[in-house]
């Protein structure tokens, strides 16, 4: 099977499968190759070829199933359904009921019930940061300070920054990926022209003078965003430009590896699509223990997690503060972390326990 990034379609090559344990005409009992299906919206993660190769080493075939075509699939020959390739979930209307309905159907139609990982309930509870970050903060997890603005709330960005005292901040939808509709804002004593207010991730200015606020690009963009969706406002953490983010990856319920995600020169989004670099790092025992404790808490809330990614920023006290958790459709940096076979074994373990 092949998938080409940059296109809006996925090409799938079917595989002939012999049913497990079925005797042939010669009376010889054979064992079929296993099949894992990845649910996809448009295009899968870029690591798909590596994932396919890892599963092939374990006599397993990978099949990409687009959500729009899922009703046409014969699920009886699938051993496991994974939701990890659901990229661009933030652009899909009615995603939660569609996923719930599909998972109910495949579990009912597949012999013995088809296992789904991570659990489908996470689509409702683990995608939108507004659904889980406040709860984690209430549980004592050090989360990046956040002001939450529900959709349609009549509040200005100037009011929020006045109340918090933040001179620099990041504004973004609570349900998003790849920095979708995120922008950075810096308060300015003297109004200045923004270099490119229409950029994907602009750095805008907000005048201190309340009389000049209403006509600013930052306030206008904030109003457009809050009219459309729930929004978070967080202080800009300087270390993002020097130390980047650190992602802790868990596979099969255990810590696997840590990845340092840098930003491009003069950038502020830690993502390779925007010039950032991902590199494996050896996390300190204290930081690993911090991430493991948080992961255990997540597992107690969301059932067993076959994979998870915890994104962090440096905290003022030298520790870590949580930026977000990626529990449904994360990039896991399997190649960088040397974890492809570990990941394949974990997924096959989920299929075997069904």
PLY file of the C-alpha trace (Angstrom):
ply
format ascii 1.0
element vertex 354
property float x
property float y
property float z
element edge 353
property int vertex1
property int vertex2
end_header
0.00 0.00 0.00
1.16 3.50 -0.63
0.18 6.96 0.53
1.43 10.23 -0.91
1.51 13.30 1.28
0.47 16.54 -0.34
-2.48 14.91 -2.10
-6.05 14.57 -0.96
-6.45 10.89 -1.68
-4.92 7.67 -0.47
-4.18 4.66 -2.65
-4.70 1.29 -1.02
-3.57 -2.04 -2.44
-5.72 -4.92 -1.28
-4.11 -8.03 0.22
-5.41 -11.58 -0.21
-5.85 -13.04 3.26
-6.30 -16.71 4.21
-8.58 -17.15 7.24
-6.71 -18.07 10.39
-6.69 -21.76 11.19
-8.70 -22.76 8.08
-7.49 -26.07 6.53
-6.57 -26.04 2.85
-7.63 -28.64 0.30
-4.53 -30.64 1.23
-5.54 -30.61 4.89
-2.68 -28.32 5.88
-3.65 -25.75 8.51
-2.34 -22.28 7.73
-2.24 -19.05 9.67
-3.32 -15.87 7.94
-1.45 -12.61 7.99
-2.96 -10.14 10.38
-4.51 -6.88 9.21
-4.57 -3.54 10.95
-6.78 -0.75 9.64
-5.99 2.92 10.20
-8.91 5.31 9.99
-8.03 8.41 7.97
-9.76 11.66 6.99
-7.62 12.90 4.09
-3.99 11.76 4.25
-2.22 9.74 6.96
0.85 10.70 8.94
4.14 10.91 7.09
5.48 7.94 9.06
3.08 5.52 7.31
5.78 3.84 5.13
7.89 3.18 8.26
4.85 1.86 10.11
3.98 -0.44 7.22
7.52 -1.82 7.17
7.50 -2.40 10.93
4.23 -4.33 10.78
5.44 -6.31 7.77
8.31 -7.57 9.92
5.60 -9.02 12.17
3.60 -10.63 9.35
0.96 -7.92 9.45
-0.55 -5.82 6.68
-1.69 -2.22 7.04
-4.79 -0.85 5.39
-5.86 2.80 5.24
-9.61 3.33 5.50
-11.04 6.76 4.82
-13.87 7.67 7.16
-16.08 8.53 4.18
-15.63 4.98 2.82
-15.80 3.08 6.11
-19.32 1.73 5.53
-18.05 -0.18 2.48
-15.37 -2.13 4.36
-15.72 -5.78 5.37
-14.51 -5.49 8.94
-14.63 -9.24 9.60
-11.09 -9.62 8.22
-9.59 -6.78 10.27
-7.82 -7.51 13.56
-7.61 -3.99 14.94
-8.77 -0.47 14.09
-6.48 2.45 14.97
-7.50 6.11 15.11
-3.92 7.43 15.07
-3.99 8.56 11.44
-6.96 10.92 11.92
-5.01 14.00 10.87
-6.83 17.30 10.31
-9.54 16.29 12.75
-10.11 19.95 13.58
-11.46 20.55 10.08
-13.98 17.70 10.08
-17.59 18.58 10.98
-19.55 16.17 13.18
-16.44 14.07 13.77
-17.40 12.77 17.22
-20.80 11.26 16.33
-19.42 9.84 13.10
-16.54 8.11 14.90
-18.81 6.83 17.67
-21.28 5.41 15.16
-18.55 3.74 13.12
-16.87 2.16 16.16
-20.21 0.83 17.38
-20.83 -0.77 13.99
-17.43 -2.39 13.59
-17.44 -3.72 17.13
-20.86 -5.25 16.58
-20.10 -6.71 13.15
-16.61 -8.10 13.71
-16.35 -11.56 15.28
-15.55 -11.19 18.96
-15.71 -7.41 18.72
-13.07 -5.38 16.94
-10.59 -3.62 19.27
-10.18 0.12 18.68
-7.14 2.08 19.84
-6.85 4.46 21.36
-10.36 4.08 22.83
-12.93 5.91 20.66
-14.24 7.85 23.67
-11.05 9.90 23.53
-12.30 11.64 20.39
-14.89 13.37 22.57
-12.73 13.84 25.66
-9.13 14.04 24.52
-8.99 16.19 21.39
-10.23 19.57 22.60
-7.79 21.08 25.08
-10.67 22.82 26.83
-12.05 19.38 27.75
-8.98 18.09 29.59
-6.42 20.79 30.41
-8.57 22.61 33.03
-9.29 19.25 34.64
-5.59 18.41 34.77
-4.83 21.82 36.26
-7.49 21.22 38.93
-5.76 17.89 39.69
-2.53 19.75 40.45
-0.69 19.27 37.16
1.43 22.35 36.34
-0.21 23.57 33.14
0.89 26.63 31.16
-1.33 29.45 32.58
-4.39 29.73 30.37
-7.38 32.01 29.93
-10.27 30.12 28.31
-12.71 32.02 26.11
-15.83 30.09 25.14
-17.22 30.62 21.67
-19.25 33.81 21.41
-18.05 35.30 24.72
-18.14 39.12 24.49
-14.62 39.87 25.71
-11.66 41.63 24.11
-8.07 40.49 23.97
-7.06 43.82 25.48
-9.24 43.09 28.53
-7.67 39.67 29.04
-4.10 40.97 28.79
-4.90 43.88 31.10
-6.30 41.50 33.70
-3.44 38.98 33.51
-0.63 41.49 33.07
0.81 39.50 30.17
2.74 41.64 27.70
3.12 38.79 25.22
0.70 35.99 24.57
-0.31 33.17 22.22
-3.91 32.86 21.03
-5.17 29.62 19.48
-8.31 27.51 19.10
-8.66 24.79 21.72
-9.39 22.24 18.99
-6.63 22.52 16.40
-3.51 20.97 14.94
-0.33 22.23 13.26
-0.88 25.72 14.69
-4.17 26.17 12.83
-5.39 29.77 13.29
-2.87 30.43 16.07
-1.27 33.84 16.41
1.16 35.57 18.71
0.55 39.03 20.16
2.82 41.59 21.83
1.54 44.69 23.56
3.11 47.93 22.33
3.20 51.36 23.94
3.28 52.97 20.50
1.12 51.39 17.75
3.16 49.96 14.89
2.27 48.27 11.62
2.20 44.48 11.69
4.60 43.01 9.09
2.20 40.40 7.69
-1.16 40.18 9.48
-2.46 37.62 6.95
0.32 35.06 7.58
-0.56 31.60 8.90
0.96 32.31 12.31
1.36 36.08 12.50
3.09 38.01 15.26
0.71 40.91 15.85
0.87 43.94 18.10
-1.79 45.25 20.43
-1.63 48.94 21.41
-1.68 49.82 25.08
-3.84 52.81 24.21
-7.42 51.57 24.63
-8.63 54.02 21.99
-6.45 52.34 19.34
-7.27 48.74 20.29
-10.49 48.30 18.33
-8.85 48.89 14.96
-5.85 46.63 15.58
-5.22 43.46 13.62
-4.82 41.49 16.84
-8.21 42.51 18.23
-9.93 41.95 14.90
-8.43 38.48 14.52
-9.32 37.62 18.12
-12.94 38.62 17.54
-13.14 36.51 14.39
-11.69 33.50 16.19
-13.91 33.68 19.27
-16.97 34.03 17.07
-16.03 30.71 15.46
-14.69 28.52 18.27
-13.48 28.27 21.87
-10.08 29.91 22.29
-7.16 29.75 24.72
-4.91 32.68 25.58
-1.55 31.84 27.18
1.54 33.87 28.06
4.29 33.54 25.49
7.05 31.38 27.01
10.43 32.75 25.92
12.10 29.34 26.13
10.16 28.15 23.11
12.60 30.06 20.90
15.74 28.78 22.64
14.90 25.37 24.10
11.75 24.50 22.18
9.24 21.92 23.37
9.95 18.50 24.83
7.59 15.67 23.93
7.42 12.52 26.06
6.17 9.53 24.07
4.51 6.52 25.70
3.93 3.22 23.90
2.14 0.22 25.33
1.56 2.04 28.60
5.27 2.71 29.20
7.64 5.60 28.61
9.42 5.12 25.29
11.43 8.22 24.34
11.66 11.99 24.47
11.89 14.37 21.53
13.15 17.96 21.55
11.17 20.04 19.05
12.86 23.27 18.02
11.45 26.25 16.14
12.81 27.81 12.97
14.95 30.94 13.14
12.68 33.88 13.96
9.79 31.43 14.36
7.70 30.38 17.34
5.82 27.23 16.21
7.63 24.01 17.12
6.73 21.93 14.09
8.81 20.56 11.23
6.26 21.84 8.70
7.31 25.36 9.69
11.05 24.89 9.82
11.41 23.20 13.20
13.64 20.19 13.86
12.79 17.07 15.89
15.63 15.34 17.71
15.70 12.55 20.26
17.05 13.59 23.67
17.85 11.77 26.89
15.40 13.15 29.41
16.42 13.42 33.03
15.09 10.82 35.48
13.14 13.57 37.26
11.46 14.71 34.05
10.64 11.13 33.04
9.10 10.51 36.45
7.05 13.71 36.06
5.74 12.54 32.68
5.06 9.02 33.96
2.96 10.35 36.81
0.92 12.44 34.41
0.54 9.51 32.03
-0.76 7.32 34.87
-3.36 9.96 35.68
-4.46 10.08 32.04
-4.77 6.29 31.93
-6.95 6.36 35.04
-9.30 8.75 33.21
-9.25 7.46 29.66
-8.87 3.67 29.91
-5.71 1.99 28.62
-3.66 4.15 26.28
-1.70 2.18 23.70
0.12 5.37 22.76
0.32 8.92 24.05
2.40 12.05 23.66
2.83 14.67 26.35
4.10 18.07 25.16
5.85 20.31 27.66
7.67 23.62 28.04
10.28 24.58 30.62
8.76 25.93 33.84
10.10 28.95 35.74
11.20 26.68 38.62
13.36 24.54 36.32
10.77 21.80 36.03
8.19 21.23 33.35
4.79 22.68 32.55
2.22 20.94 30.41
1.36 22.43 27.05
-0.95 19.71 25.72
-1.56 15.97 25.51
-1.82 14.18 22.16
-3.88 11.04 22.76
-5.88 10.40 19.58
-3.90 11.14 16.41
-0.37 12.12 17.43
2.89 12.01 15.59
4.92 9.71 17.83
8.35 10.31 16.30
8.78 6.55 15.99
11.71 6.75 13.61
13.55 9.38 15.65
12.89 7.44 18.85
13.91 4.05 17.44
10.49 2.79 18.48
8.87 1.41 15.33
9.06 -2.25 16.32
8.07 -1.42 19.90
5.01 0.37 18.55
4.10 -2.52 16.22
4.37 -5.05 19.04
2.16 -2.95 21.27
-0.53 -2.62 18.62
-0.44 -6.35 17.89
-0.74 -6.99 21.61
-3.96 -4.97 21.60
-5.27 -7.08 18.71
-4.31 -10.34 20.43
-6.19 -9.50 23.62
-9.50 -8.88 21.84
0 1
1 2
2 3
3 4
4 5
5 6
6 7
7 8
8 9
9 10
10 11
11 12
12 13
13 14
14 15
15 16
16 17
17 18
18 19
19 20
20 21
21 22
22 23
23 24
24 25
25 26
26 27
27 28
28 29
29 30
30 31
31 32
32 33
33 34
34 35
35 36
36 37
37 38
38 39
39 40
40 41
41 42
42 43
43 44
44 45
45 46
46 47
47 48
48 49
49 50
50 51
51 52
52 53
53 54
54 55
55 56
56 57
57 58
58 59
59 60
60 61
61 62
62 63
63 64
64 65
65 66
66 67
67 68
68 69
69 70
70 71
71 72
72 73
73 74
74 75
75 76
76 77
77 78
78 79
79 80
80 81
81 82
82 83
83 84
84 85
85 86
86 87
87 88
88 89
89 90
90 91
91 92
92 93
93 94
94 95
95 96
96 97
97 98
98 99
99 100
100 101
101 102
102 103
103 104
104 105
105 106
106 107
107 108
108 109
109 110
110 111
111 112
112 113
113 114
114 115
115 116
116 117
117 118
118 119
119 120
120 121
121 122
122 123
123 124
124 125
125 126
126 127
127 128
128 129
129 130
130 131
131 132
132 133
133 134
134 135
135 136
136 137
137 138
138 139
139 140
140 141
141 142
142 143
143 144
144 145
145 146
146 147
147 148
148 149
149 150
150 151
151 152
152 153
153 154
154 155
155 156
156 157
157 158
158 159
159 160
160 161
161 162
162 163
163 164
164 165
165 166
166 167
167 168
168 169
169 170
170 171
171 172
172 173
173 174
174 175
175 176
176 177
177 178
178 179
179 180
180 181
181 182
182 183
183 184
184 185
185 186
186 187
187 188
188 189
189 190
190 191
191 192
192 193
193 194
194 195
195 196
196 197
197 198
198 199
199 200
200 201
201 202
202 203
203 204
204 205
205 206
206 207
207 208
208 209
209 210
210 211
211 212
212 213
213 214
214 215
215 216
216 217
217 218
218 219
219 220
220 221
221 222
222 223
223 224
224 225
225 226
226 227
227 228
228 229
229 230
230 231
231 232
232 233
233 234
234 235
235 236
236 237
237 238
238 239
239 240
240 241
241 242
242 243
243 244
244 245
245 246
246 247
247 248
248 249
249 250
250 251
251 252
252 253
253 254
254 255
255 256
256 257
257 258
258 259
259 260
260 261
261 262
262 263
263 264
264 265
265 266
266 267
267 268
268 269
269 270
270 271
271 272
272 273
273 274
274 275
275 276
276 277
277 278
278 279
279 280
280 281
281 282
282 283
283 284
284 285
285 286
286 287
287 288
288 289
289 290
290 291
291 292
292 293
293 294
294 295
295 296
296 297
297 298
298 299
299 300
300 301
301 302
302 303
303 304
304 305
305 306
306 307
307 308
308 309
309 310
310 311
311 312
312 313
313 314
314 315
315 316
316 317
317 318
318 319
319 320
320 321
321 322
322 323
323 324
324 325
325 326
326 327
327 328
328 329
329 330
330 331
331 332
332 333
333 334
334 335
335 336
336 337
337 338
338 339
339 340
340 341
341 342
342 343
343 344
344 345
345 346
346 347
347 348
348 349
349 350
350 351
351 352
352 353
